[in-house]
Amino acid sequence: MAVVETERHGQILVVRMNRPDRLNALNHEMRTELAETWTEFRHSKDLEVAIFTGTGRGFCAGEDMKESLSDGAPGGRRPTLEDPFMSGALEKPVIAAVNGFAMGGGFMLVERTDLRIAVQEAIFEVSEAKRWLLGGYNHGHIANVSYPVAMEMALGFRFTAQRFYEIGFLNRVVNHEDLMPSALAMAEHLLTLPPASRVNTVHMMRQMRPEPSAELKRLATTLHGHGDKSDLMESRAAFAEKRKPNFKGWLDPQDRYRQPTLDSIKK
């Protein structure tokens, strides 16, 4: 059974993650097949729009924790082939058809799409705060939401599809049976546009998305190492073993009060 399935509808490609027993968690095999699929889609002369979805109850649960523990590699192994969808090199529009849970890395897949439809039962979570030494500080900024909502996202609270629709993160919320028909109808609309208009407009809109400054990214890199890194694997082990984590926090307890700042990283 392929972990990534595809089907064609004229100039539309449906890309479906297919590990339903693991809520389509991203293991190395799936990351590799997605990179291959998006590369083929990018270079195809016959395909113009993609719909990205999942099989079963989940769109994507994010990182495959069991594989990460087995490999001793928090975050998972990345494919050797560049994934143009993840790198931003893909010039063609992608529509998310969110059929269920979109957590952690699964949320980030939705975030990279251009238009988004979700079933009413879908649940979203930015999970970095639960797995790393820094929460997902950039996601609310990229989504252009207010500070308290961005903070809620960064600290790992869960969001319903309806809530995300109300704050503008989703375009549509539909019944389960209407998910793919709605996504296909949206894709068909895009195909009525002149090709250059469609491609150029998507490119321009992507350039206008908010992006943390270079200084803030440097601060984030520093904060990713500001703490006891054993907590990275402990968070994954606790998740896999379905137990409460035993976090250490800092190698030196005083580091709690010695937070890196924008000024300190310039020195």
C-alpha positions as CSV (number, residue, x, y, z in Angstrom):
1,M,0.0,0.0,0.0
2,A,1.5,3.3,-1.1
3,V,1.8,5.9,1.7
4,V,1.0,8.6,-0.8
5,E,-1.7,8.1,-3.4
6,T,-2.5,10.3,-6.3
7,E,-5.4,10.6,-8.7
8,R,-6.0,12.9,-11.7
9,H,-9.0,14.9,-12.6
10,G,-8.1,16.6,-15.9
11,Q,-5.5,19.3,-14.9
12,I,-6.1,18.7,-11.2
13,L,-3.9,16.4,-9.1
14,V,-5.2,15.0,-5.8
15,V,-2.4,14.1,-3.4
16,R,-3.6,11.9,-0.6
17,M,-1.5,10.9,2.5
18,N,-2.2,7.3,3.2
19,R,-1.2,6.0,6.6
20,P,-4.6,6.0,8.3
21,D,-3.6,3.7,11.1
22,R,-1.1,6.4,12.2
23,L,-3.3,9.4,11.4
24,N,-1.0,9.9,8.4
25,A,2.0,10.7,10.6
26,L,5.1,11.9,8.6
27,N,7.7,9.1,8.6
28,H,10.7,9.2,6.3
29,E,9.0,7.1,3.6
30,M,6.1,9.5,3.4
31,R,8.3,12.6,3.4
32,T,10.3,11.1,0.5
33,E,7.2,10.1,-1.5
34,L,5.7,13.5,-1.0
35,A,8.9,15.2,-2.2
36,E,8.8,13.0,-5.3
37,T,5.1,13.6,-5.9
38,W,5.4,17.4,-5.6
39,T,8.5,17.4,-7.8
40,E,6.6,15.5,-10.5
41,F,3.6,17.8,-10.1
42,R,5.8,20.9,-10.4
43,H,7.4,19.8,-13.7
44,S,4.2,18.3,-15.3
45,K,3.0,20.1,-18.4
46,D,-0.5,18.7,-17.9
47,L,-1.3,19.4,-14.2
48,E,-2.0,22.9,-13.0
49,V,-3.7,22.7,-9.5
50,A,-3.3,20.3,-6.6
51,I,-5.6,19.2,-3.8
52,F,-3.8,17.9,-0.7
53,T,-5.7,15.6,1.7
54,G,-5.5,12.6,3.9
55,T,-7.1,9.1,4.3
56,G,-9.1,8.2,7.4
57,R,-9.7,10.4,10.5
58,G,-6.6,12.5,10.1
59,F,-5.2,14.9,7.6
60,C,-1.8,14.5,9.2
61,A,-0.7,14.0,12.8
62,G,2.7,15.5,12.1
63,E,6.0,13.9,13.1
64,D,6.1,10.1,13.5
65,M,7.2,10.0,17.1
66,K,8.0,6.3,17.1
67,E,10.3,6.6,14.2
68,S,12.0,9.6,15.7
69,L,12.6,7.7,18.9
70,S,13.9,4.7,17.0
71,D,16.3,6.9,15.0
72,G,17.2,9.1,17.9
73,A,16.4,12.1,15.6
74,P,13.8,14.5,17.0
75,G,11.9,16.1,14.1
76,G,12.4,13.1,11.9
77,R,14.7,12.4,8.9
78,R,14.2,14.6,5.9
79,P,14.4,13.2,2.3
80,T,17.5,13.8,0.3
81,L,15.3,15.1,-2.6
82,E,14.2,18.7,-2.2
83,D,10.4,19.0,-1.6
84,P,9.3,22.0,-3.7
85,F,6.0,22.3,-1.7
86,M,8.0,22.7,1.5
87,S,10.8,24.8,0.1
88,G,8.4,27.3,-1.6
89,A,9.7,26.5,-5.1
90,L,6.3,25.1,-6.3
91,E,4.7,27.7,-8.5
92,K,1.4,26.0,-8.8
93,P,-1.5,26.6,-6.4
94,V,-2.3,23.9,-3.8
95,I,-5.7,23.5,-2.0
96,A,-5.9,21.8,1.4
97,A,-8.9,19.5,1.9
98,V,-8.5,18.9,5.6
99,N,-10.4,15.7,6.5
100,G,-9.5,15.5,10.2
101,F,-6.6,16.1,12.6
102,A,-3.9,18.5,11.4
103,M,-1.3,18.5,14.2
104,G,2.3,19.8,14.4
105,G,3.9,19.1,11.1
106,G,0.4,18.4,9.7
107,F,-0.7,21.9,10.6
108,M,2.4,23.2,8.9
109,L,1.4,21.4,5.7
110,V,-2.0,23.1,5.8
111,E,-0.2,26.4,6.5
112,R,1.8,26.1,3.3
113,T,-1.3,25.7,1.1
114,D,-2.9,28.6,-0.7
115,L,-6.6,27.8,-0.2
116,R,-8.1,25.7,2.7
117,I,-11.3,23.7,3.2
118,A,-11.9,21.6,6.3
119,V,-14.6,19.3,7.6
120,Q,-16.4,20.5,10.7
121,E,-14.7,17.8,12.8
122,A,-11.2,18.9,11.9
123,I,-8.9,19.8,14.8
124,F,-5.7,21.9,14.5
125,E,-2.7,22.3,16.8
126,V,0.6,24.0,16.5
127,S,2.6,21.5,18.6
128,E,6.2,22.9,18.9
129,A,5.7,24.0,22.5
130,K,5.0,20.4,23.4
131,R,8.0,18.9,21.6
132,W,10.8,21.6,21.4
133,L,12.4,24.2,23.6
134,L,10.5,27.0,21.8
135,G,6.9,27.1,20.8
136,G,5.6,27.8,17.3
137,Y,6.2,31.6,17.6
138,N,6.0,32.2,13.8
139,H,2.7,30.5,12.9
140,G,0.3,33.1,14.2
141,H,2.5,35.8,12.7
142,I,2.4,34.2,9.3
143,A,-1.4,33.7,9.6
144,N,-1.7,37.4,10.4
145,V,-3.9,36.9,13.5
146,S,-4.0,39.0,16.6
147,Y,-1.4,38.7,19.4
148,P,-3.5,36.7,21.9
149,V,-4.6,34.2,19.2
150,A,-1.0,33.9,18.0
151,M,0.0,33.3,21.6
152,E,-2.7,30.6,21.9
153,M,-1.4,28.9,18.8
154,A,2.3,29.2,19.9
155,L,1.5,27.6,23.3
156,G,-0.1,24.5,21.8
157,F,-3.8,25.0,22.3
158,R,-6.1,23.2,20.0
159,F,-8.4,24.9,17.5
160,T,-11.6,23.7,15.9
161,A,-12.3,24.2,12.2
162,Q,-15.0,26.7,13.0
163,R,-12.7,28.8,15.2
164,F,-10.0,28.8,12.5
165,Y,-12.7,29.8,9.9
166,E,-13.8,32.7,12.1
167,I,-10.2,34.0,12.5
168,G,-9.6,33.7,8.7
169,F,-7.3,30.7,8.6
170,L,-9.7,28.6,6.6
171,N,-11.7,29.5,3.5
172,R,-14.6,27.0,4.0
173,V,-15.9,24.6,6.6
174,V,-18.1,21.8,5.1
175,N,-19.7,18.5,5.9
176,H,-17.5,15.5,5.3
177,E,-19.3,14.4,2.1
178,D,-18.9,17.9,0.6
179,L,-15.1,18.1,1.3
180,M,-13.7,16.8,-2.0
181,P,-16.5,18.2,-4.2
182,S,-15.9,21.6,-2.7
183,A,-12.2,21.3,-3.2
184,L,-12.6,20.2,-6.8
185,A,-15.0,23.1,-7.5
186,M,-12.5,25.5,-6.1
187,A,-9.8,23.9,-8.3
188,E,-12.0,24.1,-11.4
189,H,-12.5,27.8,-10.7
190,L,-8.8,28.4,-10.7
191,L,-8.6,26.6,-14.1
192,T,-10.9,29.2,-15.6
193,L,-8.3,31.9,-15.0
194,P,-5.7,32.7,-17.6
195,P,-2.7,30.6,-16.8
196,A,-0.3,33.6,-16.3
197,S,-2.9,35.4,-14.2
198,R,-3.3,32.3,-11.9
199,V,0.4,31.7,-11.5
200,N,1.4,35.4,-11.2
201,T,-1.4,36.1,-8.6
202,V,-0.5,33.2,-6.5
203,H,3.2,34.2,-6.6
204,M,2.4,37.8,-5.7
205,M,0.1,36.8,-2.8
206,R,2.8,34.5,-1.4
207,Q,5.3,37.3,-1.4
208,M,3.0,39.4,0.7
209,R,2.6,36.9,3.5
210,P,4.1,38.1,6.8
211,E,7.6,36.8,7.7
212,P,9.6,37.1,10.9
213,S,12.6,39.4,10.5
214,A,16.1,38.0,10.2
215,E,16.9,39.2,13.7
216,L,13.9,37.4,15.2
217,K,14.8,34.2,13.4
218,R,18.3,34.4,14.9
219,L,16.8,34.9,18.3
220,A,14.5,31.9,17.7
221,T,17.6,29.8,16.8
222,T,19.2,30.8,20.1
223,L,16.1,30.0,22.1
224,H,15.8,26.6,20.4
225,G,19.0,25.7,22.3
226,H,18.2,27.5,25.6
227,G,17.3,24.6,27.8
228,D,17.9,21.0,28.6
229,K,17.8,19.3,25.2
230,S,17.0,15.9,26.8
231,D,13.5,17.3,27.0
232,L,13.2,16.9,23.2
233,M,13.4,13.2,23.3
234,E,11.5,12.9,26.7
235,S,8.5,14.7,25.1
236,R,8.5,12.2,22.3
237,A,9.0,9.2,24.6
238,A,6.2,10.3,26.9
239,F,3.9,10.7,23.8
240,A,4.8,7.2,22.5
241,E,4.5,5.6,25.9
242,K,1.2,7.4,26.7
243,R,2.5,8.8,30.0
244,K,3.2,12.1,31.7
245,P,6.6,13.6,30.6
246,N,9.3,14.2,33.2
247,F,10.8,17.4,31.9
248,K,14.1,18.9,33.3
249,G,13.8,22.4,31.9
250,W,17.3,23.9,32.1
251,L,20.8,22.5,32.7
252,D,21.4,25.5,35.0
253,P,18.2,26.6,36.8
254,Q,19.4,30.2,36.6
255,D,19.0,30.0,32.8
256,R,15.3,30.6,33.4
257,Y,16.2,34.2,34.3
258,R,18.9,34.6,31.6
259,Q,16.8,34.7,28.5
260,P,18.5,35.6,25.2
261,T,17.4,39.0,23.8
262,L,17.6,40.7,20.5
263,D,20.4,42.9,21.9
264,S,22.3,40.0,23.4
265,I,22.5,38.1,20.1
266,K,24.0,41.1,18.3
267,K,27.0,41.0,20.6
